[in-house]
Every structure is written in C-alpha cells, then in structure tokens.
Amino acid sequence: MKKLKSSLINMVLSLTLISAIMAAALAVVYGMTKEPIALSEVSAINDAVKLVVPLFDNNPNAESWKVAVEGTKDSLVLYPAKKGGELVGTAVSTYTDKGFSGRFTVMVGFLPDGSIYNTKVLSHKETPGLGSKMSDPKFHDQFNGFNPENKKLQVKKDGGDVDAITAATISSRAFCDAVQRAYDVYMKNNADATSGATKGGQE
C-alpha cells in the first residue's frame, strides 16, 4: 500500500514538473515569436495599403484609426495616405460575414471623391477555383474607378452594376457587402481623413 501511495506521489510530482517545464518553454517561444509575428502582420497591412491607394510619402499605419461598425462589436480601420501633406487616398480594412465559407477581409482604397482606387483580398476561405476568383484581376479590377455614389454595389442579378463570378454568386455578393461597408464608414468619416486628423496608429 505504501509502495502504491509512493508511486502515485512520484507520478503527480513528475507530471507537475513536466507541465511546468512545458509551460516555461511555451512562454519562451511565445516571447521569441510575438514580435516577428506582429511585424509580419504590420508589413502585410502596409503592402496592402500600397496596392489600393495612389503613391504616398507618409506612414498610413501610424496615422490610422478604428471606427466601430454600428450594431456590432466589430470595427474597421482607416489608413490615410498623404503626399506632401495632402490626402491622396484612404485605405479601409473591411470584412463581410456573408461569404460562402464565412468571414473574409478586404482592403479597399478610396480616392478623396469616394471613388474606389483598388481592392485587395486580405484573407478568405472561399472555394478554390470558384469564390477564390474574387482575388483575380478579372473580378476585382471592375471596382477600380467605381463610385458607389452613382453606381450600385450589388451583382447584376440583384439589380446592381457588378459582374458576379461565374458559379460563385454568394462570394460575389459578399465581396460587394464588404466594399459597401467600407464605403459607408469612409464617407461618414471622410471629414476626419480630409482634415488630416490623427487618431493614433494601430498596434
């Protein structure tokens, strides 16, 4: 009986020691990778911003700010792009939950007049060869120069001005939803962007 009790204590002590060592190791690994991962995410955002707005000479990430999406716990991030101190465009990191495979995110670049300069899909889980084609120029280039003020951000099947991806209408509708959300937030906050107000950079 004493031998059994002793073995149980030794087992518990051994498991506790192993758990402590593993926890310490994970903490070290997390500490080592946290900064590189954060830098990689910032780099990806900066690259996306460069693709969707005209040439700029400021640091949009340092001047970015979040705007809450009404009726949700979500928020969009606006990145003002300036050249010589003048606003040349604003990139908006937006999203939709209407994708065929759930949420996906898009970076949309607007010119000061509200027209779209370019778009870039940031992340998605849409079906390869179908919904994934929203990343192809054939689909997203139709939004370049598109102004939601005088055009309808819906697929043509729904009475809008957007050509849907063949056999991927749901993904096409979702893309429009993400862009419309970005446009609505941008127009409501356009005065802040135009004035050059700095809201503080995002981590």
For each residue, the residues with C-beta under 8 A, 3 or more apart:
1: 4 5
2: 5 6
3: 6 7
4: 1 7 8
5: 1 2 8 9
6: 2 3 9 10
7: 3 4 10 11
8: 4 5 11 12
9: 5 6 12 13
10: 6 7 13 14
11: 7 8 14 15
12: 8 9 15 16
13: 9 10 16 17
14: 10 11 17 18
15: 11 12 18 19
16: 12 13 19 20
17: 13 14 20 21
18: 14 15 21 22
19: 15 16 22 23
20: 16 17 23 24
21: 17 18 24 25
22: 18 19 25 26
23: 19 20 26 27
24: 20 21 27 28
25: 21 22 28 29
26: 22 23 29 30
27: 23 24 30 31
28: 24 25 31 32
29: 25 26 32 33
30: 26 27 33 34
31: 27 28 34
32: 28 29 36
33: 29 30 36 37
34: 30 31 37 38
35: 38 39
36: 32 33 39 40
37: 33 34 40 41
38: 34 35 41 42 203
39: 35 36 42 43
40: 36 37 43 44
41: 37 38 44 45
42: 38 39 45 46 61
43: 39 40 46 47
44: 40 41 47 48 122
45: 41 42 48 49 61 79 93 107
46: 42 43 49 50 60 61
47: 43 44 50 51
48: 44 45 51 52 91 93 107 120 122
49: 45 46 52 53 60 61 79 81 91 107 109
50: 46 47 53
51: 47 48 107 109 118 120
52: 48 49 89 91 107 108 109 117 118 119 120
53: 49 50 56 60 79 81 88 89 90 91 109 110 117 118
54: 81 83 88 89 111 117
55: 83 88
56: 53 60 81 82 83 88 89
57: 82 83 84
58: 62 63 80 81 82 83 85
59: 62 63 201
60: 46 49 53 56 63 64 79 80 81 91
61: 42 45 46 49 64 79 201 202
62: 58 59 201
63: 58 59 60 79 80 82 198 199 201
64: 60 61 77 78 79 80 199 200 201 202
65: 77 78 192 198 199 200 202
66: 75 76 77 78 199 202
67: 75 76 77 78 185 188 189
68: 72 74 75
69: 72 74 75 76 181 185
70:
71:
72: 68 69
73:
74: 68 69 95
75: 66 67 68 69
76: 66 67 69 92 93 94 95 181 182 185
77: 64 65 66 67 92 93 202
78: 64 65 66 67 90 91 92 185 186 189 193
79: 45 49 53 60 61 63 64 90 91 92 93
80: 58 60 63 64 87 90 193 196
81: 49 53 54 56 58 60 87 88 89 90 91 109
82: 56 57 58 63 85 86 87 88 196
83: 54 55 56 57 58 86 88
84: 57
85: 58 82 196
86: 82 83
87: 80 81 82 90 112 193 194 196
88: 53 54 55 56 81 82 83 111 112
89: 52 53 54 56 81 109 110 111 112 117
90: 53 78 79 80 81 87 109 110 112 186 190 193
91: 48 49 52 53 60 78 79 81 107 108 109 110
92: 76 77 78 79 107 108 109 110 182 185 186
93: 45 48 76 77 79 105 106 107 122
94: 76 105 106 107 108 178 179 181 182 185
95: 74 76 103 104 105 106 178 181
96: 99 103 104 106 174 175 177 178 181
97: 102 103
98: 170 173 174 177
99: 96 102 103 104 124 125 126 131 170 171 174
100: 126 127 130 131 168 170 171 174
101: 104 124 125 126 127 131
102: 97 99 125
103: 95 96 97 99
104: 95 96 99 101 121 122 123 124 125 126 174 178
105: 93 94 95 121 122 123 124 178
106: 93 94 95 96 119 120 121 122 175 178 179 182
107: 45 48 49 51 52 91 92 93 94 119 120 122
108: 52 91 92 94 116 119 178 179 182 183
109: 49 51 52 53 81 89 90 91 92 116 117 118 119
110: 53 89 90 91 92 114 115 116 117 182 183 186
111: 54 88 89 114 115 116 117
112: 87 88 89 90 190 194
113: 147
114: 110 111 147 148 149 183 186 187 190
115: 110 111 145 146 147
116: 108 109 110 111 119 143 144 145 146 147 148 179 183
117: 52 53 54 89 109 110 111 144
118: 51 52 53 109 140 143 144
119: 52 106 107 108 109 116 140 143 144 179
120: 48 51 52 106 107 140
121: 104 105 106 124 134 135 140
122: 44 48 93 104 105 106 107
123: 104 105
124: 99 101 104 105 121 131 132 134 135
125: 99 101 102 104
126: 99 100 101 104 130 131 132 134 168 171
127: 100 101 130 131 132 168 171
128: 132
129: 132 133
130: 100 126 127 133 165 167 168 171
131: 99 100 101 124 126 127 134 165 168 170 171
132: 124 126 127 128 129 135
133: 129 130 136 138 139 165 168 171
134: 121 124 126 131 139 140 165 168 171 172 175
135: 121 124 132 139 140
136: 133 139 140
137: 140 141
138: 133 141
139: 133 134 135 136 142 163 165 172 175
140: 118 119 120 121 134 135 136 137 143 144 175
141: 137 138 144
142: 139 146 162 163
143: 116 118 119 140 146 162 179
144: 116 117 118 119 140 141
145: 115 116
146: 115 116 142 143 151 153 161
147: 113 114 115 116 150 151
148: 114 116 151 152 153 179 180 183
149: 114
150: 147
151: 146 147 148 160 161
152: 148 159 160 161 162
153: 146 148 160 161 162 176 179 180 183
154: 158 159 160 161 162 173 176
155: 158 160 162 163 164 169 172 173 176
156: 159 160 161 162 163 164
157: 164 169
158: 154 155 173
159: 152 154 156
160: 151 152 153 154 155 156 176
161: 146 151 152 153 154 156
162: 142 143 152 153 154 155 156 172 176
163: 139 142 155 156
164: 155 156 157 168 169 172 173
165: 130 131 133 134 139 168 169 171 172
166:
167: 130
168: 100 126 127 130 131 133 134 164 165 171 172
169: 155 157 164 165 172 173
170: 98 99 100 131 173 174
171: 99 100 126 127 130 131 133 134 165 168 174 175
172: 134 139 155 162 164 165 168 169 175 176
173: 98 154 155 158 164 169 170 176 177
174: 96 98 99 100 104 170 171 177 178
175: 96 106 134 139 140 171 172 178 179
176: 153 154 155 160 162 172 173 179 180
177: 96 98 173 174 180 181
178: 94 95 96 104 105 106 108 174 175 181 182
179: 94 106 108 116 119 143 148 153 175 176 182 183
180: 148 153 176 177 183 184
181: 69 76 94 95 96 177 178 184 185
182: 76 92 94 106 108 110 178 179 185 186
183: 108 110 114 116 148 153 179 180 186 187
184: 180 181 187 188
185: 67 69 76 78 92 94 181 182 188 189
186: 78 90 92 110 114 182 183 189 190 193
187: 114 183 184 190
188: 67 184 185
189: 67 78 185 186 192 193
190: 90 112 114 186 187 193 194
191: 194 195
192: 65 189 195 197 199
193: 78 80 87 90 186 189 190 196 197
194: 87 112 190 191
195: 191 192
196: 80 82 85 87 193
197: 192 193
198: 63 65
199: 63 64 65 66 192
200: 64 65
201: 59 61 62 63 64
202: 61 64 65 66 77
203: 38
